[in-house]
Structures are given as structure tokens and as C-alpha cells.
Amino acid sequence: MSQAVSSEARAIGDRVETFVRHVIVPYERDPRCGSHGPSDELVAEMRAKARKERLMTPHIREDGGHFNQLETAYILKKSGLSPLGPVACNTMAPDEGNMFLIGKAGSAEQKERFLKPLVSGEARSAFFMTEPAGEGGAGSDPSMMKTEAVLDGNHWVIKGRKTYITGAMGAKVGIIMANSAQGACMFLVDLPDPAIRIDRVLETIDSSMPGGHSEVTIDNLRVSADQMLGKPGEGFRFAQIRLAPARLSHCMRWYGVGLRAQEIATDYACHREAFGKLLIDHEGVGFMLAENQIDLKQAELMIDWCASALDAGGDGNVESSMTKVAVSEALFRVADRCVQVMGGQGVTQDTIVEQFFREIRAFRIYDGPTEVHKWSLAKKIKKATLSA
């Protein structure tokens, strides 16, 4: 499959790798990297350097055209070699998925107003879908959505509560999902807005995404009718357009960190001695690194397979579910073994191995927990069998 990646995409991906390894990796110890992700000041500083190297949003060509999914995978894997790489190069969630959605479903006016500043890296965005579980809101089951949108003249009035909203703090563009009398809808909004209140930024296990994850109250937000994506009732369809590629791009980025964590653990095992020989010469350690290499190769192949399915014109729902499960679980095994190989050093913040362990543990939940994807796949297996 890698042979299908164009020389243009390879050249950009290789430049991204050089940039991330030599320019961005040193920022990993910057004190501006906090529990809620890198600060806006740090994001701007890194993006200025990416822009200077013409590596801002590298998976989108200067004419606005996208590389295909297989080529995007090659580029995003390289950007993911550091947790900060996707932030610096503007390939990070939720912006990457939001750019993809607006590019597919937005009007010319919406693209000019909301997409352009995202592609340039001048703005960040947030996707408002998940709701507080304690209030019976939507999580993995979006049909439970309680946020409401009511038509009032040529405006919509939106009211509801959202949670785990990545990047809401500091975002300039928002995509809000809400139910209307005609069905689920999506709205593009300018941020900040006084009607969208950030109640708190949650303390979570991960720390790579700028702005962290917020709990939000939307209190009678008035949105012009021309800020709706598509038509009333198309919200769930647009969610599917966004979710399959977004799941996959998460896999691409975290694969890059997994590869680098393996490099760090391997280097440690090849230089650290214990009980009279190098760690890697102890079977228990060497076997873990070998298993990591197997898991990484399988993850890479799953990513490329799913990317090829999307490039062939499919919706990718089944393929992205399978890939999300396989890759998130494989990379978690990789992270766990890297920590184990490095012992006490593996649980310190002296390298990104400890952070990778935390980040990939969270990835097993967001964009659909492993169990939800398996349940969905099992339903499809049953349907196909009984209808045969």
C-alpha cells in the first residue's frame, strides 16, 4: 500500500518528520506544556516555525485540495512522532476532523468564514457533541442528545449542556450538534460567545490537546440560519462523514508516538546493563520489544487498509471501527511494554513514554470505546448472517 503514496506526499511527510524530530521534540519539556495541553502562546510559537517551513496543515495543498487518505496517513504518522507535532503542524484533533467536515459540507461562505482561519492555523476549533452522562445526555449513543435547537424567525436558538469538549477553551470556531423538530442539526459558531459558558476544564489523564476538555453550558445561543451545516435533520449524516476519517486520523497520529516510544525503550534496553548483560539480551525484555514491533506493524497495516477503503469511495464505518479498536489496543500494549522495559525511568516525565501511556489509554475511550465498536460490529455480523 505504501507504494501508492505519491512522491509529493512522501516528500512532505519526510520534511514533517525532520521538523518534528529536530524542532518540536525539544519543546516537550517546555513548562508551557500543562495538564490542559500546550498553552496558546506555545501553540502560536510552534506554528510560526511550522509556517516558516511551509509545513502548516501539510495534508492540505496550497490550492485547498486534500491528499487522499493513504497519503494523509503517511504525513500524519510523521507529525505524530511527538505529542506536540500535530499541534505544531495543525493536524491535531479536533481541528483536523472539523476542517475535513467543513470542507465536505460547508457552503462557500461558511468555508471563507470558518474554514480558512482553521487551515491557516490562526484559529483553533471545538466540536460540541457529547453531553453529561449524569444528566442522561448523549455519549457514545448520539440518539440520546438533549441539546435543543428551536427555529425563531431567521435564527436558531440553542440550549443545552455539553462535556468533554476538546479545545473549547481558546477556540475561535465551534461546531454545535443539537436536536430540532426536524432532527439532528449542526451549526457553525464564532467563539467565544457569552451564551456559551465554560463551567470548568476537566482534569483528565491526557494532556496533549490545547485547551483541555471542558464542560459547557449553552444558554439560549442565537445562531443565524445560514450558519447551519446543510439542512435540518442532516446532523447525524454529517457526524458519520466526520467520524470515520477522524477515528482514522487519531490512529495515524498516535501510531507516530508509539513508534517513537519504541525507539526510546529500545535505545534504553540496548544501553542499560543489569545482571551482567544488556537488558535487551534478557529474553523477558527482548521479547517485549519484539512484540511491540509486531503490534506496530499490524497497526500500520490496519491504518493503511482503512485509508485505502476510504479512498476507494466507501463510507469507512466498518473499517474505521475495526481499525480504531485494533490500533488503540495494540498501541496501548506497546505503551505498556515500553514503560515496563524502562522500569522506573518509564514512569517519569523524562521521556514521552509516560505521556504516551496516558494519552493512548484515553484513546481507547474517545471516538467510541472499544466495547461500543465491538458491539456495533457484532450487530452487523448478526444482520449479515441472518439475512444471508
C-alpha positions as a Markdown table, in Angstrom:
| # | Residue | x | y | z |
|---|---|---|---|---|
| 1 | Met | 0.0 | 0.0 | 0.0 |
| 2 | Ser | 2.8 | 2.4 | 0.8 |
| 3 | Gln | 3.8 | 2.3 | -2.9 |
| 4 | Ala | 0.5 | 4.1 | -3.7 |
| 5 | Val | 1.8 | 7.2 | -1.7 |
| 6 | Ser | 2.8 | 9.9 | -4.2 |
| 7 | Ser | 6.3 | 11.3 | -4.3 |
| 8 | Glu | 4.8 | 14.7 | -3.4 |
| 9 | Ala | 3.2 | 13.3 | -0.2 |
| 10 | Arg | 6.4 | 11.4 | 0.7 |
| 11 | Ala | 8.5 | 14.5 | 0.4 |
| 12 | Ile | 6.1 | 16.5 | 2.6 |
| 13 | Gly | 5.9 | 13.7 | 5.2 |
| 14 | Asp | 9.7 | 13.4 | 5.3 |
| 15 | Arg | 10.0 | 17.1 | 5.8 |
| 16 | Val | 7.4 | 16.9 | 8.6 |
| 17 | Glu | 9.4 | 14.1 | 10.3 |
| 18 | Thr | 12.6 | 16.2 | 10.2 |
| 19 | Phe | 10.8 | 19.2 | 11.6 |
| 20 | Val | 9.1 | 17.3 | 14.4 |
| 21 | Arg | 12.2 | 15.4 | 15.5 |
| 22 | His | 14.6 | 18.4 | 15.4 |
| 23 | Val | 12.4 | 21.5 | 16.1 |
| 24 | Ile | 9.4 | 20.3 | 18.0 |
| 25 | Val | 10.7 | 17.4 | 20.2 |
| 26 | Pro | 12.8 | 19.9 | 22.3 |
| 27 | Tyr | 9.5 | 21.7 | 23.3 |
| 28 | Glu | 8.3 | 18.5 | 25.1 |
| 29 | Arg | 10.0 | 19.8 | 28.3 |
| 30 | Asp | 8.7 | 23.3 | 27.9 |
| 31 | Pro | 7.0 | 24.5 | 31.1 |
| 32 | Arg | 4.2 | 25.9 | 28.9 |
| 33 | Cys | 3.0 | 22.3 | 28.4 |
| 34 | Gly | 0.5 | 21.8 | 31.2 |
| 35 | Ser | -2.2 | 19.4 | 32.3 |
| 36 | His | -4.6 | 21.0 | 29.8 |
| 37 | Gly | -2.2 | 20.9 | 26.9 |
| 38 | Pro | 0.3 | 23.3 | 25.5 |
| 39 | Ser | -0.6 | 27.0 | 26.1 |
| 40 | Asp | -1.9 | 29.2 | 23.4 |
| 41 | Glu | 1.4 | 31.1 | 23.5 |
| 42 | Leu | 3.4 | 27.9 | 22.9 |
| 43 | Val | 1.0 | 26.8 | 20.1 |
| 44 | Ala | 1.5 | 30.1 | 18.3 |
| 45 | Glu | 5.3 | 29.9 | 18.7 |
| 46 | Met | 5.5 | 26.3 | 17.3 |
| 47 | Arg | 3.0 | 27.1 | 14.5 |
| 48 | Ala | 5.1 | 30.1 | 13.5 |
| 49 | Lys | 8.0 | 27.8 | 13.0 |
| 50 | Ala | 5.9 | 25.3 | 11.0 |
| 51 | Arg | 4.6 | 28.1 | 8.9 |
| 52 | Lys | 8.2 | 29.3 | 8.2 |
| 53 | Glu | 9.0 | 25.8 | 7.0 |
| 54 | Arg | 5.8 | 25.7 | 4.9 |
| 55 | Leu | 4.5 | 22.8 | 7.0 |
| 56 | Met | 1.3 | 24.3 | 8.3 |
| 57 | Thr | -1.6 | 21.9 | 7.7 |
| 58 | Pro | 0.7 | 19.8 | 5.4 |
| 59 | His | -2.1 | 17.3 | 4.4 |
| 60 | Ile | -3.9 | 20.1 | 2.6 |
| 61 | Arg | -2.3 | 21.5 | -0.5 |
| 62 | Glu | -1.9 | 25.2 | -1.0 |
| 63 | Asp | -4.7 | 25.2 | -3.6 |
| 64 | Gly | -7.1 | 23.8 | -0.9 |
| 65 | Gly | -7.0 | 20.3 | -2.3 |
| 66 | His | -6.6 | 17.3 | 0.1 |
| 67 | Phe | -4.2 | 14.5 | -0.2 |
| 68 | Asn | -6.0 | 11.2 | -0.2 |
| 69 | Gln | -6.4 | 9.2 | 3.0 |
| 70 | Leu | -3.4 | 6.9 | 2.3 |
| 71 | Glu | -1.2 | 9.9 | 1.6 |
| 72 | Thr | -2.6 | 11.8 | 4.7 |
| 73 | Ala | -1.7 | 8.7 | 6.8 |
| 74 | Tyr | 1.9 | 8.9 | 5.7 |
| 75 | Ile | 2.0 | 12.6 | 6.6 |
| 76 | Leu | 0.1 | 12.4 | 9.9 |
| 77 | Lys | 2.1 | 9.4 | 11.2 |
| 78 | Lys | 5.2 | 11.6 | 10.8 |
| 79 | Ser | 3.6 | 14.6 | 12.6 |
| 80 | Gly | 2.7 | 12.2 | 15.4 |
| 81 | Leu | 6.3 | 11.4 | 16.3 |
| 82 | Ser | 5.8 | 13.9 | 19.2 |
| 83 | Pro | 2.6 | 14.6 | 21.1 |
| 84 | Leu | 3.3 | 18.3 | 20.1 |
| 85 | Gly | 3.9 | 17.5 | 16.5 |
| 86 | Pro | 0.2 | 17.5 | 15.4 |
| 87 | Val | -0.4 | 20.7 | 17.4 |
| 88 | Ala | 2.5 | 22.5 | 15.7 |
| 89 | Cys | 1.7 | 21.3 | 12.2 |
| 90 | Asn | -2.1 | 21.8 | 12.6 |
| 91 | Thr | -3.0 | 18.1 | 12.1 |
| 92 | Met | -4.4 | 17.7 | 15.6 |
| 93 | Ala | -7.9 | 16.8 | 16.8 |
| 94 | Pro | -10.5 | 18.3 | 16.8 |
| 95 | Asp | -9.3 | 20.8 | 14.2 |
| 96 | Glu | -8.3 | 18.2 | 11.6 |
| 97 | Gly | -11.7 | 16.5 | 11.7 |
| 98 | Asn | -13.5 | 19.8 | 11.8 |
| 99 | Met | -11.6 | 21.1 | 8.8 |
| 100 | Phe | -12.5 | 17.9 | 6.9 |
| 101 | Leu | -16.2 | 18.2 | 7.8 |
| 102 | Ile | -16.5 | 21.9 | 6.8 |
| 103 | Gly | -14.6 | 21.2 | 3.6 |
| 104 | Lys | -17.1 | 18.5 | 2.7 |
| 105 | Ala | -20.4 | 20.0 | 3.9 |
| 106 | Gly | -19.8 | 23.8 | 4.2 |
| 107 | Ser | -21.1 | 26.4 | 1.8 |
| 108 | Ala | -18.6 | 28.8 | 0.1 |
| 109 | Glu | -19.4 | 31.5 | 2.6 |
| 110 | Gln | -19.0 | 29.1 | 5.5 |
| 111 | Lys | -15.6 | 27.9 | 4.2 |
| 112 | Glu | -14.4 | 31.5 | 3.9 |
| 113 | Arg | -15.6 | 32.5 | 7.4 |
| 114 | Phe | -14.9 | 29.3 | 9.4 |
| 115 | Leu | -12.6 | 27.0 | 7.4 |
| 116 | Lys | -10.0 | 29.5 | 6.2 |
| 117 | Pro | -8.7 | 30.5 | 9.6 |
| 118 | Leu | -8.5 | 26.9 | 10.7 |
| 119 | Val | -6.5 | 25.8 | 7.7 |
| 120 | Ser | -4.1 | 28.7 | 8.2 |
| 121 | Gly | -3.6 | 27.7 | 11.8 |
| 122 | Glu | -4.6 | 31.1 | 13.0 |
| 123 | Ala | -7.6 | 29.6 | 14.9 |
| 124 | Arg | -8.5 | 26.5 | 16.8 |
| 125 | Ser | -11.9 | 24.8 | 16.9 |
| 126 | Ala | -14.1 | 22.7 | 19.1 |
| 127 | Phe | -16.8 | 20.0 | 18.3 |
| 128 | Phe | -19.8 | 20.2 | 20.7 |
| 129 | Met | -21.5 | 16.8 | 20.7 |
| 130 | Thr | -21.0 | 14.8 | 23.9 |
| 131 | Glu | -23.2 | 15.6 | 26.9 |
| 132 | Pro | -23.0 | 14.9 | 30.7 |
| 133 | Ala | -23.8 | 11.3 | 31.5 |
| 134 | Gly | -25.3 | 12.2 | 34.8 |
| 135 | Glu | -27.9 | 14.3 | 33.1 |
| 136 | Gly | -28.9 | 11.5 | 30.7 |
| 137 | Gly | -27.2 | 13.2 | 27.7 |
| 138 | Ala | -25.6 | 11.8 | 24.6 |
| 139 | Gly | -22.2 | 10.0 | 24.8 |
| 140 | Ser | -21.5 | 7.0 | 22.6 |
| 141 | Asp | -25.2 | 7.0 | 21.7 |
| 142 | Pro | -25.9 | 10.3 | 20.0 |
| 143 | Ser | -29.6 | 9.5 | 19.7 |
| 144 | Met | -29.8 | 10.4 | 23.4 |
| 145 | Met | -28.9 | 14.1 | 22.6 |
| 146 | Lys | -30.8 | 16.6 | 24.8 |
| 147 | Thr | -29.4 | 19.8 | 23.4 |
| 148 | Glu | -32.2 | 21.6 | 21.6 |
| 149 | Ala | -32.4 | 24.0 | 18.6 |
| 150 | Val | -35.6 | 25.9 | 18.0 |
| 151 | Leu | -36.2 | 28.0 | 14.9 |
| 152 | Asp | -37.1 | 31.6 | 15.7 |
| 153 | Gly | -37.5 | 33.7 | 12.5 |
| 154 | Asn | -34.3 | 33.5 | 10.6 |
| 155 | His | -32.3 | 32.4 | 13.7 |
| 156 | Trp | -32.0 | 29.2 | 15.7 |
| 157 | Val | -32.0 | 29.3 | 19.5 |
| 158 | Ile | -29.8 | 26.6 | 21.0 |
| 159 | Lys | -29.9 | 25.4 | 24.6 |
| 160 | Gly | -28.2 | 22.5 | 26.4 |
| 161 | Arg | -25.2 | 21.1 | 28.2 |
| 162 | Lys | -22.0 | 19.6 | 26.7 |
| 163 | Thr | -19.0 | 17.9 | 28.2 |
| 164 | Tyr | -15.5 | 16.6 | 27.2 |
| 165 | Ile | -15.4 | 19.3 | 24.6 |
| 166 | Thr | -11.8 | 19.3 | 23.5 |
| 167 | Gly | -10.3 | 22.7 | 22.9 |
| 168 | Ala | -13.3 | 24.8 | 23.8 |
| 169 | Met | -11.1 | 27.0 | 26.0 |
| 170 | Gly | -9.4 | 29.2 | 23.5 |
| 171 | Ala | -11.2 | 28.0 | 20.4 |
| 172 | Lys | -12.4 | 30.6 | 17.8 |
| 173 | Val | -14.7 | 28.2 | 15.8 |
| 174 | Gly | -17.3 | 25.8 | 17.1 |
| 175 | Ile | -19.5 | 23.1 | 15.6 |
| 176 | Ile | -22.5 | 22.5 | 17.8 |
| 177 | Met | -24.7 | 19.5 | 17.4 |
| 178 | Ala | -28.3 | 19.8 | 18.6 |
| 179 | Asn | -31.8 | 18.2 | 18.1 |
| 180 | Ser | -34.5 | 20.1 | 16.3 |
| 181 | Ala | -38.1 | 19.3 | 15.4 |
| 182 | Gln | -36.7 | 18.2 | 12.0 |
| 183 | Gly | -34.0 | 16.0 | 13.5 |
| 184 | Ala | -30.3 | 16.5 | 14.4 |
| 185 | Cys | -28.5 | 19.6 | 13.1 |
| 186 | Met | -25.0 | 21.1 | 13.1 |
| 187 | Phe | -24.3 | 24.8 | 13.5 |
| 188 | Leu | -21.1 | 26.7 | 12.9 |
| 189 | Val | -20.4 | 29.4 | 15.5 |
| 190 | Asp | -17.9 | 32.1 | 16.3 |
| 191 | Leu | -16.2 | 31.7 | 19.7 |
| 192 | Pro | -16.0 | 32.9 | 22.4 |
| 193 | Asp | -19.7 | 33.8 | 22.8 |
| 194 | Pro | -21.3 | 34.9 | 26.1 |
| 195 | Ala | -24.1 | 32.4 | 25.5 |
| 196 | Ile | -21.6 | 29.5 | 25.6 |
| 197 | Arg | -20.2 | 29.3 | 29.1 |
| 198 | Ile | -17.3 | 27.1 | 30.1 |
| 199 | Asp | -18.2 | 25.8 | 33.5 |
| 200 | Arg | -14.9 | 24.0 | 34.1 |
| 201 | Val | -12.0 | 22.5 | 32.4 |
| 202 | Leu | -11.8 | 18.8 | 33.4 |
| 203 | Glu | -8.7 | 17.3 | 34.9 |
| 204 | Thr | -8.1 | 14.3 | 32.7 |
| 205 | Ile | -5.5 | 11.6 | 32.2 |
| 206 | Asp | -4.3 | 13.0 | 28.9 |
| 207 | Ser | -2.6 | 16.4 | 28.3 |
| 208 | Ser | -1.8 | 16.8 | 24.6 |
| 209 | Met | -4.7 | 18.8 | 23.3 |
| 210 | Pro | -4.7 | 22.6 | 23.6 |
| 211 | Gly | -7.4 | 23.9 | 25.9 |
| 212 | Gly | -8.0 | 20.5 | 27.5 |
| 213 | His | -11.6 | 19.2 | 27.8 |
| 214 | Ser | -14.4 | 21.4 | 29.0 |
| 215 | Glu | -17.8 | 21.1 | 30.5 |
| 216 | Val | -20.0 | 23.7 | 28.8 |
| 217 | Thr | -23.5 | 25.3 | 29.2 |
| 218 | Ile | -25.2 | 26.7 | 26.1 |
| 219 | Asp | -27.7 | 29.2 | 27.2 |
| 220 | Asn | -30.1 | 30.4 | 24.5 |
| 221 | Leu | -27.5 | 30.9 | 21.9 |
| 222 | Arg | -28.9 | 32.7 | 18.8 |
| 223 | Val | -27.4 | 31.4 | 15.6 |
| 224 | Ser | -28.2 | 32.8 | 12.1 |
| 225 | Ala | -29.9 | 30.2 | 9.9 |
| 226 | Asp | -27.1 | 30.5 | 7.3 |
| 227 | Gln | -24.7 | 29.1 | 9.9 |
| 228 | Met | -26.3 | 25.6 | 9.8 |
| 229 | Leu | -24.3 | 23.0 | 8.0 |
| 230 | Gly | -26.5 | 21.6 | 5.3 |
| 231 | Lys | -30.2 | 21.3 | 6.1 |
| 232 | Pro | -32.2 | 20.5 | 9.3 |
| 233 | Gly | -32.1 | 16.8 | 10.1 |
| 234 | Glu | -28.7 | 16.1 | 8.4 |
| 235 | Gly | -26.7 | 16.3 | 11.6 |
| 236 | Phe | -26.2 | 12.5 | 12.1 |
| 237 | Arg | -25.2 | 12.1 | 8.5 |
| 238 | Phe | -22.6 | 14.8 | 8.8 |
| 239 | Ala | -21.4 | 13.2 | 12.1 |
| 240 | Gln | -20.7 | 10.0 | 10.2 |
| 241 | Ile | -18.9 | 11.9 | 7.4 |
| 242 | Arg | -16.6 | 13.4 | 10.1 |
| 243 | Leu | -16.3 | 10.4 | 12.5 |
| 244 | Ala | -14.8 | 7.7 | 10.2 |
| 245 | Pro | -11.9 | 9.8 | 8.9 |
| 246 | Ala | -11.4 | 11.4 | 12.4 |
| 247 | Arg | -11.1 | 8.0 | 14.1 |
| 248 | Leu | -8.5 | 7.0 | 11.5 |
| 249 | Ser | -6.5 | 10.2 | 11.8 |
| 250 | His | -6.3 | 9.6 | 15.6 |
| 251 | Cys | -4.8 | 6.2 | 14.8 |
| 252 | Met | -2.3 | 7.8 | 12.4 |
| 253 | Arg | -1.1 | 10.4 | 14.9 |
| 254 | Trp | -0.8 | 8.0 | 17.9 |
| 255 | Tyr | 1.0 | 5.5 | 15.7 |
| 256 | Gly | 3.8 | 8.1 | 15.4 |
| 257 | Val | 4.1 | 8.5 | 19.1 |
| 258 | Gly | 4.1 | 4.7 | 19.5 |
| 259 | Leu | 6.9 | 4.3 | 17.0 |
| 260 | Arg | 9.0 | 6.9 | 18.9 |
| 261 | Ala | 8.2 | 5.4 | 22.3 |
| 262 | Gln | 9.5 | 2.1 | 20.9 |
| 263 | Glu | 12.7 | 3.9 | 19.7 |
| 264 | Ile | 13.2 | 5.3 | 23.2 |
| 265 | Ala | 12.6 | 2.0 | 25.0 |
| 266 | Thr | 14.8 | 0.1 | 22.5 |
| 267 | Asp | 17.7 | 2.6 | 23.0 |
| 268 | Tyr | 17.3 | 2.2 | 26.8 |
| 269 | Ala | 17.4 | -1.6 | 26.6 |
| 270 | Cys | 20.4 | -1.6 | 24.3 |
| 271 | His | 22.5 | 0.6 | 26.7 |
| 272 | Arg | 21.3 | -0.3 | 30.2 |
| 273 | Glu | 23.0 | -3.3 | 31.8 |
| 274 | Ala | 21.6 | -5.5 | 34.6 |
| 275 | Phe | 22.7 | -8.9 | 35.9 |
| 276 | Gly | 25.8 | -8.9 | 33.8 |
| 277 | Lys | 24.4 | -8.1 | 30.3 |
| 278 | Leu | 22.4 | -5.6 | 28.4 |
| 279 | Leu | 18.6 | -5.5 | 29.1 |
| 280 | Ile | 17.8 | -6.4 | 25.6 |
| 281 | Asp | 19.7 | -9.7 | 26.0 |
| 282 | His | 17.4 | -10.8 | 28.7 |
| 283 | Glu | 14.6 | -12.7 | 27.0 |
| 284 | Gly | 11.8 | -11.1 | 29.0 |
| 285 | Val | 12.9 | -7.6 | 27.8 |
| 286 | Gly | 13.8 | -8.6 | 24.2 |
| 287 | Phe | 10.6 | -10.4 | 23.7 |
| 288 | Met | 8.6 | -7.3 | 24.8 |
| 289 | Leu | 10.4 | -5.2 | 22.2 |
| 290 | Ala | 9.8 | -7.8 | 19.5 |
| 291 | Glu | 6.1 | -8.0 | 20.4 |
| 292 | Asn | 6.0 | -4.2 | 20.1 |
| 293 | Gln | 7.5 | -4.3 | 16.6 |
| 294 | Ile | 4.8 | -6.8 | 15.6 |
| 295 | Asp | 2.0 | -4.7 | 17.1 |
| 296 | Leu | 3.3 | -1.6 | 15.4 |
| 297 | Lys | 3.5 | -3.2 | 12.0 |
| 298 | Gln | 0.0 | -4.6 | 12.4 |
| 299 | Ala | -1.3 | -1.2 | 13.4 |
| 300 | Glu | 0.4 | 0.4 | 10.4 |
| 301 | Leu | -1.2 | -2.1 | 8.1 |
| 302 | Met | -4.6 | -1.6 | 9.6 |
| 303 | Ile | -4.3 | 2.2 | 9.2 |
| 304 | Asp | -3.3 | 1.9 | 5.5 |
| 305 | Trp | -6.0 | -0.7 | 4.8 |
| 306 | Cys | -8.7 | 1.6 | 6.3 |
| 307 | Ala | -7.3 | 4.6 | 4.4 |
| 308 | Ser | -7.4 | 2.7 | 1.1 |
| 309 | Ala | -11.0 | 1.7 | 1.8 |
| 310 | Leu | -12.0 | 5.4 | 2.2 |
| 311 | Asp | -10.0 | 6.3 | -0.9 |
| 312 | Ala | -12.0 | 3.7 | -2.8 |
| 313 | Gly | -15.2 | 5.6 | -2.0 |
| 314 | Gly | -16.6 | 3.7 | 0.9 |
| 315 | Asp | -18.0 | 5.3 | 4.0 |
| 316 | Gly | -15.4 | 3.5 | 6.0 |
| 317 | Asn | -17.7 | 3.0 | 9.0 |
| 318 | Val | -16.9 | -0.7 | 9.5 |
| 319 | Glu | -13.3 | -0.3 | 8.5 |
| 320 | Ser | -12.7 | 2.6 | 10.8 |
| 321 | Ser | -14.4 | 0.8 | 13.7 |
| 322 | Met | -12.2 | -2.2 | 13.3 |
| 323 | Thr | -9.1 | 0.0 | 12.8 |
| 324 | Lys | -9.9 | 2.1 | 15.9 |
| 325 | Val | -10.2 | -1.0 | 18.1 |
| 326 | Ala | -7.2 | -2.8 | 16.7 |
| 327 | Val | -4.8 | 0.2 | 16.7 |
| 328 | Ser | -5.8 | 1.7 | 20.1 |
| 329 | Glu | -5.5 | -1.7 | 21.8 |
| 330 | Ala | -2.2 | -2.5 | 20.0 |
| 331 | Leu | -0.7 | 0.9 | 20.8 |
| 332 | Phe | -1.7 | 0.5 | 24.4 |
| 333 | Arg | 0.1 | -2.8 | 24.6 |
| 334 | Val | 3.1 | -1.0 | 23.0 |
| 335 | Ala | 3.0 | 1.8 | 25.6 |
| 336 | Asp | 2.6 | -0.6 | 28.5 |
| 337 | Arg | 5.6 | -2.7 | 27.4 |
| 338 | Cys | 7.7 | 0.5 | 26.8 |
| 339 | Val | 7.1 | 1.6 | 30.4 |
| 340 | Gln | 7.9 | -1.9 | 31.7 |
| 341 | Val | 11.1 | -2.2 | 29.7 |
| 342 | Met | 12.3 | 1.2 | 31.1 |
| 343 | Gly | 11.3 | 0.4 | 34.7 |
| 344 | Gly | 11.5 | 3.4 | 37.0 |
| 345 | Gln | 12.6 | 5.6 | 34.1 |
| 346 | Gly | 9.5 | 4.7 | 32.2 |
| 347 | Val | 7.1 | 6.2 | 34.8 |
| 348 | Thr | 9.0 | 9.5 | 34.9 |
| 349 | Gln | 8.3 | 12.5 | 32.7 |
| 350 | Asp | 11.9 | 12.5 | 31.5 |
| 351 | Thr | 10.7 | 11.0 | 28.2 |
| 352 | Ile | 7.4 | 11.0 | 26.3 |
| 353 | Val | 6.9 | 7.3 | 27.1 |
| 354 | Glu | 5.0 | 8.1 | 30.3 |
| 355 | Gln | 2.8 | 10.6 | 28.5 |
| 356 | Phe | 2.2 | 8.2 | 25.6 |
| 357 | Phe | 0.9 | 5.6 | 28.1 |
| 358 | Arg | -1.6 | 8.2 | 29.5 |
| 359 | Glu | -2.7 | 9.5 | 26.1 |
| 360 | Ile | -3.2 | 6.1 | 24.5 |
| 361 | Arg | -5.2 | 4.9 | 27.5 |
| 362 | Ala | -7.6 | 7.8 | 26.9 |
| 363 | Phe | -7.8 | 7.0 | 23.2 |
| 364 | Arg | -9.3 | 3.6 | 24.0 |
| 365 | Ile | -12.3 | 5.6 | 25.1 |
| 366 | Tyr | -12.7 | 8.7 | 23.0 |
| 367 | Asp | -14.1 | 8.4 | 19.5 |
| 368 | Gly | -16.0 | 5.4 | 20.7 |
| 369 | Pro | -14.8 | 3.0 | 23.4 |
| 370 | Thr | -13.5 | -0.4 | 22.2 |
| 371 | Glu | -16.6 | -2.2 | 23.6 |
| 372 | Val | -19.0 | 0.1 | 21.7 |
| 373 | His | -17.2 | -0.6 | 18.4 |
| 374 | Lys | -17.2 | -4.3 | 19.0 |
| 375 | Trp | -20.9 | -4.2 | 19.9 |
| 376 | Ser | -21.6 | -2.3 | 16.6 |
| 377 | Leu | -19.6 | -4.8 | 14.6 |
| 378 | Ala | -21.3 | -7.7 | 16.3 |
| 379 | Lys | -24.7 | -6.3 | 15.3 |
| 380 | Lys | -23.5 | -6.0 | 11.7 |
| 381 | Ile | -22.3 | -9.6 | 11.8 |
| 382 | Lys | -25.6 | -10.8 | 13.1 |
| 383 | Lys | -27.5 | -8.9 | 10.4 |
| 384 | Ala | -25.4 | -10.2 | 7.6 |
| 385 | Thr | -25.7 | -13.8 | 8.8 |
| 386 | Leu | -29.4 | -13.8 | 9.4 |
| 387 | Ser | -30.1 | -12.1 | 6.0 |
| 388 | Ala | -27.9 | -14.5 | 4.1 |
